[in-house]
Amino acid sequence: MPYFDAASTAPLHPVARQALTAALDEGWADPARLYRDGRRARMLLDAARETAAEVLGARPDEVSFTTSGTQAVQLGVLGALAGNRRTGRHLVHSAVEHSSLLHAAEVHAAAGGEVTEVPVDRLGRVNAARFAAALRPAGVGGVGGVGGGVGGATALACLQSANHEVGTVQPVAEAAELCAAAGVPLLVDAAQSAGRVPVPGGWSLLAASAHKWGGPAGVGVLAVRKGVRYSSPLPADERERGRVPGFVNVPAIVAAAASLRAVRGEAEAEGARLHALVERIRARVPQLVPDVEVVGDPVHRLPHIVTFSCLYVDGEVLLTELDRAGFAVSSGSSCTSSTLTPSHVLKAMGVLTEGNVRVSLPYGAEEADVERFLEVLPEVVGTVRAPLGLDAPPSAASAPAPVLVVNALGRRCPIPVIELAKRIGEVPAGGTVAVLSDDEAARLDIPAWCGMRGEEYAGEAPAADYGGDRGTAYLVVRRG
């Protein structure tokens, strides 16, 4: 079965498997002990730290191993905020950061801190100047020489190296220069890019995750530059420089470091090969499947990720059908029965959230599997759409009303857009359709549908103006 979900977790790299097997025999003891087995484990741990530091552009004594990338991000955020609390309590991050960082920001806000979220463009990319404009340097404005605002000066800025849902690469190097000029430490979440592309310089704190590059799950990396103020948000522990409590998993760390070095050595050639395969998907999917929007930056992107959204299709249903066809892919959208909310990344980009598919190719992905995916996809999408009757001629309206009201209240995405597509033919050119919906995704999906189908989105109004008892009326004018 072709596995196209490397952005979630990559298959274990052969080098990681070999290193893990060897380290299970040699590195099982406590590396903090002085007897022979402990010293051997310590040597393996130190060697792994040196390898990870070299690849990530850090010093060995700046690197700590965590139990996951999520823990690395959250310890990095909360530890840097605690270390810089005398500077201020203001946190800046982009609108498309991983949920692990957003949850840490929520904890900070709940404790009385201030958070500024910097928007992105339709490609999911932050404007570095706009990011810098959100910073509040210490000693500029405010009371007592501290940056203005409720939270005072900016204690920390956060910017991912590349987005986990759409693959867009962020201008980290430029943002880092601007943060340095403002005296604000920058945390970079490099979970999706570490091992695949060079880590951009200028960061103050860096987080990464081994299972994203082909290492074993359960190993993360937190690097904190010398001189960066950091205070662990957890109780004191003598291990991992006091940043991460608990017994380290030496065999897994050894395997993670070995695989990181291996994939970095292969990255240039393999990245170019995967980039070409992704370009093929980006170009051919809109040709093969009608009403599809490919999202993410086509130029500034990771080599292995491509994301597209299909109108009139529920993402979970589409993924299930692709699984039946033999393909393991994922959805960047969280518009599912479990959450009933659209992906925060797609929402921030202002793109279509329904029917979202993320294809992320692992190292060694076969060209034949990609071609087979492109053969299967149109049939699968067509099968999912077939019961909707979207190709049926619209029912004739003897006397079209000036405004046709489509009541989709209580119905979740993609139903409001499907009902709009079915019934817009009932109004003449220049006529208006008012779609009543209380689904959050409709606010994004209906304007996106209009852009894709050439109809005019005329804004929104209270649903009560059109007979609804709750929700919003989304107004669409038929152009032809």
Protein Blocks (a to p, Z undefined) as FASTA:
>chain_A
ZZfbfkmoccddfklmmmmmmmmmmmmpcfkbmbfklmmmmmmmmmmmmmmmmmnopafk
lpccdfbfklmmmmmmmmmmmmmmmnoccdcddfkbcfklmmmmmmmmmnopacdddddd
fkopacfklmmmmpccehigjeehiaedjklpafbdcddfbdfklopacdfklmmmmmmm
nopacdddfklmgojaccdehiabdcddfklnopaehiacddddehiacddfbdcdfegh
hlagcjddfklmmmmmmmmmmmmmmmmmmmmmmmmmmmmmmmmmmmmpghiacedjfklc
cfkbccdddehiafklmmmmmmmnopacddfbfcdfklopacfklmmnopafehpacddd
dehiafklmmmmmmmmmmmmmmmmmmnommpccdddfbacfbdcddfehiacfklmmmmm
mmmmmpcehiacddddfbfklmmmmmmmmmmnopacebjadfklnopagdjddddddfZZ
